[in-house]
Structure formats: C-alpha cells, structure tokens
Amino acid sequence: MAVMETDFDAIVVGAGAVGLACGRALALRGLTIAVLEAEDAIGQGVSSRNSEVAHGGLYYPTGSLRARFCVAGRRMLYPFLDAHGVTYDKCGKLVVATDEAELPRLEAILRQARINDVEGMRWLSAAEVHALEPDLRAVAGLLSPESGIFDSHGYMVALRGEIEGRGGAVVTGTPVLGATPLGAASLDGGGFTVRTGGRDPATVTTRLLVTAPGLAAQDVAAGIEGFPADLIPQAHYGKGSYFALNGRAPFKRLVYPPPIPGALGVHYRRDLGGQARFGPDLEYVEAPDYRVDPNRADGFYRDIRRFWPGLPDGALVPDYVGVRPKIHWTGGGAARLPPGRGVGPRPAGPGGPVRHRKPGPDLLHGHRRGRGGPAGRLKKGRPPRGSRRRAGLQTVNALRARLPLNPTPTSASRAAMPLAMPKLKKALNTSPNWCDRAVTTKALRN
Ligand SMILES: Cc1cc2nc3c(=O)[nH]c(=O)nc-3n(C[C@H](O)[C@H](O)[C@H](O)COP(=O)(O)OP(=O)(O)OC[C@H]3O[C@@H](n4cnc5c(N)ncnc54)[C@H](O)[C@@H]3O)c2cc1C
C-alpha cells in the first residue's frame, strides 16, 4: 500500500450547528481541519430557523441515538455556554395535558424520561401547574427543570472560535461541488479530492470527509463519486411555521403539549429578549418554502387556547418558518421525487437559501433582542476588533444587545478568517505552523 499526504486530515461540509460541532470535535483531537460553508456566513441554514431550545431528552425511545445524544449533549451544552459567555436561560419546561384523555401520554413521557435518565422530572397536579404558571390551563403537567433556551448563534460563533483557536479553518462562500475518492475508488480510508466553487474555486485533498449540509444532505452525498445511491434516503421537508405574540409573554417556562407524530407540537417559548412565540407546526412540503401562511393562524389559535384560553383575538402575528430535513414522510400524500444529482448552492427564491442579509418579515427568526416587532430589520454589526475568541464573543453579545435583531453571526475570528481557498492553500504552503500541522497526514492508497 502506498501512502499519500493530504492537505487536511478532515474536511467538514456545512457550517451549521452540526458541522461546526463536528469540526470542533475533530480539531480537539488535534486533526487539521477545514469546515467549508456554501453561504457567506456560518449558521444560515436550518440552524438559523429553530426554537433555540436546549431539550431535556424526555421523549426519545430507549436505546435510540437521540435518547443518548440529547441527554449527553444537553449535559455538555450548558457548561460549554458558560465557558464561552453565551447567553442561555435554563427556564424549565412544562408538558401539559389539557384533558383527561391525554394523561396516559403524559405518564408515558414521564416513564421514558426516567429511563433516559433525565434529571429532576416531576409530575405536577393541576394546582401545582397553576401555582407555577397561573394563566396556564392543564389537568396535569410534567416539569423538566433542565430544559431551557439559548443563543444558538452565539453557540455557533463559540464553536467556530474553538476550531480556529486550534488552527482549523472555517471557510465561508465555498460550496462543495463534489468529491472523488483518492487513488482506488474506495470510500473507505483512502481519502478524497474535494472540489469547491464560489468566488475562488479550488481542489483540496482530505483523509476524512464529514458531510453536515442539512437540507442539502442528499445532494452532497450524491456528489461523492462512488457513494452508493441506495444508501441515500429520500428527502422530505417538514415545514414549521411560527407566530409571534403581540403582547406580554404569558409564561416564564416553555410550554408544550404532548408531541404529535413527526414533531413536538405547537409550543410556547419566550426568547432571550422576552418575545413570546408559538410554533412550529408541521406541514410536509415538496420543497423548502419560507413563507408563513397567515391562514395557519386559525389552527394556532385553536391549539394554543387549549392550554392558554386567555389568548386574545388578533394577537398572533406571522413570524418565520423553519424547515426540518426528514427522511421519513409522515404527512400522507405523494412522496417526493428522488434527490437531484450534483451539488452546489441551493437555488435562490422563496424555496432557496435563507438570505439573512435581506430578510423580509417572514425571514426573521428567534434571535431578536428586546421587543422588536416581527417586522424588525436585520442590521449587521461591524466586525469587532481585538483578540480573537473571548473578546469577539463579548463584543458580539454587546452588539446584539443593542440591535433589535441580529441573526447573522459576527465574531472577531470571522473577520480574521474568511479565507478563500487559494489563500488557504497558500497558508498551507508558507506558514510553518500550517505546514507542521496540516501536511502530516498519511492517507492510505491501495
Ligand atoms: C422548525 C425547527 C425547530 C427546531 N427547534 C429546535 C430546538 O428548539 N432545539 C434543537 O436542538 N433543535 C431544533 N431544531 C433542529 C436543529 O435546528 C437542527 O438539528 C440543526 O440546526 C441542524 O444543523 P445542521 O448543521 O445539520 O444543518 P444546517 O444548519 O442547515 O447547516 C447546514 C449547512 O450546510 C451548508 N451547505 C449545504 N450544502 C453545502 C455544500 N454543498 N457545500 C458547503 N456547505 C453546504 C448550508 O448552507 C448550511 O449552512 C429545529 C429545527 C427546525 C426546522
């Protein structure tokens, strides 16, 4: 077997929460890594359009990966956020039964939560629920004190800071177009040539290739030469709409109904700026679609009034949409077409990527500071100066506190490191630091 040097030990495709967490984990193991992101900033995909809830890990079936990783991940998350000065609120969560028929489901959730080793779970009577949240209507509830909300963009900026602090690179504006196994056409251990597009197209080699491209997972997998097509599951899209509350937040804690198939059900949360929101619901769509249909408000009023009868008429305002990449279709109707071949930036337009630089009212998401209305505008902060990680995070937090909405992550490290691939390759060749660490990998070739 011949050995071969590669530019990187590992390349990660996609700089959302998952890709950045993978990149950090690889960098912590001392590997030379690059995280390649198609968009011009990190965290612009699914990770920018969610509820920002740190889940307790209550529901997931025994032995499932979700049961293992949700609980373990949440236990690691809060100390990580503390260490990086990322804002969170461990506000706790109530899962409520609004009629007697739901009690067995609540009991089943409590049993599962205990099996999953979720800390501090408690059964609450109607009176105990009322004592915690006087305006909440429930016949019984579960309290999950470990659940909370956190600043997901601050989290991703912190992950990026750790990657770059260990010599890794997070390269934006760099879509991965495809990959070819090095040497023999083996996907197993031989390394890859990775082709990138964007302003500075390049070809680099890596021993390990990790794909975390969210909604583009099928397309990226299909772009890896030799990847077995029958291992690529069909893509389905679970659209989730949110409505914001025009008025004072009614509850301190997260409030959830028992879950529905494929989703957790329309729930309530108060974000870190105090804005109350409801959602997401679940609607299977043929392609990602980020428009909030105002007509869905009727279903929201009905669902919310089950646990909050005091919801005033006209108080819900269409807010934003997140799209869940699903490999199971639980929505009925026709299945989607198989994913297209070839990889690249997703198409623009309503079904295309989130363009936070030009958000419309339906492109806002859960990172508003203060009481900016749902139609608040995105403002980009100037990249902070000073030393990289901690100073950057502090400045980001300070900037965000001043802005009505800042979904675009900003960090000192981002200002310092949006390396185009040629620059990256030059760095590899000229910097002793980079050379020492980057070109030490031995990839095996048959
Ligand atoms: C409505 C909704 C609510 C949710 N609520 C919660 C919650 O409260 N708590 C929770 O823990 N989770 C929640 N989730 C789930 C969570 O948001 C996702 O699990 C997570 O954000 C997925 O991150 P990701 O990195 O896999 O995907 P993404 O964030 O989509 O990142 C993928 C990245 O890959 C990039 N990319 C795509 N193709 C390429 C390419 N060819 N080359 C380079 N880059 C590429 C994209 O631009 C994107 O930045 C929610 C999800 C939804 C939809």
Ligand as a Chemical Component Dictionary entry (heavy atoms), coordinates in Angstrom:
data_LIG
# 
_chem_comp.id                   LIG 
_chem_comp.type                 NON-POLYMER 
_chem_comp.pdbx_formal_charge   0 
_chem_comp.three_letter_code    LIG 
# 
loop_
_chem_comp_atom.comp_id 
_chem_comp_atom.atom_id 
_chem_comp_atom.alt_atom_id 
_chem_comp_atom.type_symbol 
_chem_comp_atom.charge 
_chem_comp_atom.model_Cartn_x 
_chem_comp_atom.model_Cartn_y 
_chem_comp_atom.model_Cartn_z 
_chem_comp_atom.pdbx_ordinal 
LIG C1  C1  C 0 -38.616 24.496 12.946 1  
LIG C2  C2  C 0 -37.446 23.854 13.651 2  
LIG C3  C3  C 0 -37.322 23.974 15.029 3  
LIG C4  C4  C 0 -36.245 23.369 15.681 4  
LIG N1  N1  N 0 -36.099 23.564 17.028 5  
LIG C5  C5  C 0 -35.018 23.059 17.648 6  
LIG C6  C6  C 0 -34.804 23.304 19.030 7  
LIG O1  O1  O 0 -35.548 24.019 19.661 8  
LIG N2  N2  N 0 -33.717 22.729 19.614 9  
LIG C7  C7  C 0 -32.848 21.946 18.904 10 
LIG O2  O2  O 0 -31.891 21.444 19.497 11 
LIG N3  N3  N 0 -33.019 21.716 17.593 12 
LIG C8  C8  C 0 -34.074 22.271 16.952 13 
LIG N4  N4  N 0 -34.238 22.058 15.625 14 
LIG C9  C9  C 0 -33.264 21.226 14.944 15 
LIG C10 C10 C 0 -31.980 21.992 14.671 16 
LIG O3  O3  O 0 -32.248 23.299 14.214 17 
LIG C11 C11 C 0 -31.166 21.217 13.638 18 
LIG O4  O4  O 0 -30.967 19.899 14.095 19 
LIG C12 C12 C 0 -29.813 21.829 13.379 20 
LIG O5  O5  O 0 -29.881 23.219 13.201 21 
LIG C13 C13 C 0 -29.235 21.180 12.151 22 
LIG O6  O6  O 0 -27.973 21.740 11.915 23 
LIG P1  P1  P 0 -27.150 21.314 10.656 24 
LIG O7  O7  O 0 -25.783 21.852 10.849 25 
LIG O8  O8  O 0 -27.315 19.845 10.414 26 
LIG O9  O9  O 0 -27.892 21.989 9.407  27 
LIG P2  P2  P 0 -27.811 23.479 8.874  28 
LIG O10 O10 O 0 -27.879 24.470 9.949  29 
LIG O11 O11 O 0 -28.807 23.591 7.774  30 
LIG O12 O12 O 0 -26.350 23.573 8.279  31 
LIG C14 C14 C 0 -26.011 23.001 7.058  32 
LIG C15 C15 C 0 -25.072 23.956 6.375  33 
LIG O13 O13 O 0 -24.522 23.324 5.220  34 
LIG C16 C16 C 0 -24.405 24.303 4.212  35 
LIG N5  N5  N 0 -24.312 23.614 2.938  36 
LIG C17 C17 C 0 -25.286 22.988 2.237  37 
LIG N6  N6  N 0 -24.784 22.471 1.095  38 
LIG C18 C18 C 0 -23.462 22.762 1.090  39 
LIG C19 C19 C 0 -22.411 22.495 0.183  40 
LIG N7  N7  N 0 -22.605 21.820 -0.947 41 
LIG N8  N8  N 0 -21.167 22.959 0.470  42 
LIG C20 C20 C 0 -20.944 23.647 1.624  43 
LIG N9  N9  N 0 -21.920 23.932 2.510  44 
LIG C21 C21 C 0 -23.155 23.485 2.251  45 
LIG C22 C22 C 0 -25.654 25.149 4.393  46 
LIG O14 O14 O 0 -25.502 26.413 3.782  47 
LIG C23 C23 C 0 -25.782 25.214 5.901  48 
LIG O15 O15 O 0 -25.133 26.330 6.440  49 
LIG C24 C24 C 0 -35.291 22.639 14.946 50 
LIG C25 C25 C 0 -35.422 22.548 13.561 51 
LIG C26 C26 C 0 -36.483 23.152 12.910 52 
LIG C27 C27 C 0 -36.581 23.064 11.420 53 
# 
loop_
_chem_comp_bond.comp_id 
_chem_comp_bond.atom_id_1 
_chem_comp_bond.atom_id_2 
_chem_comp_bond.value_order 
_chem_comp_bond.pdbx_ordinal 
LIG C1  C2  SING 1  
LIG C2  C3  SING 2  
LIG C2  C26 DOUB 3  
LIG C3  C4  DOUB 4  
LIG C4  N1  SING 5  
LIG C4  C24 SING 6  
LIG N1  C5  DOUB 7  
LIG C5  C6  SING 8  
LIG C5  C8  SING 9  
LIG C6  O1  DOUB 10 
LIG C6  N2  SING 11 
LIG N2  C7  SING 12 
LIG C7  O2  DOUB 13 
LIG C7  N3  SING 14 
LIG N3  C8  DOUB 15 
LIG C8  N4  SING 16 
LIG N4  C9  SING 17 
LIG N4  C24 SING 18 
LIG C9  C10 SING 19 
LIG C10 O3  SING 20 
LIG C10 C11 SING 21 
LIG C11 O4  SING 22 
LIG C11 C12 SING 23 
LIG C12 O5  SING 24 
LIG C12 C13 SING 25 
LIG C13 O6  SING 26 
LIG O6  P1  SING 27 
LIG P1  O7  DOUB 28 
LIG P1  O8  SING 29 
LIG P1  O9  SING 30 
LIG O9  P2  SING 31 
LIG P2  O10 DOUB 32 
LIG P2  O11 SING 33 
LIG P2  O12 SING 34 
LIG O12 C14 SING 35 
LIG C14 C15 SING 36 
LIG C15 O13 SING 37 
LIG C15 C23 SING 38 
LIG O13 C16 SING 39 
LIG C16 N5  SING 40 
LIG C16 C22 SING 41 
LIG N5  C17 SING 42 
LIG N5  C21 SING 43 
LIG C17 N6  DOUB 44 
LIG N6  C18 SING 45 
LIG C18 C19 SING 46 
LIG C18 C21 DOUB 47 
LIG C19 N7  SING 48 
LIG C19 N8  DOUB 49 
LIG N8  C20 SING 50 
LIG C20 N9  DOUB 51 
LIG N9  C21 SING 52 
LIG C22 O14 SING 53 
LIG C22 C23 SING 54 
LIG C23 O15 SING 55 
LIG C24 C25 DOUB 56 
LIG C25 C26 SING 57 
LIG C26 C27 SING 58 
# 
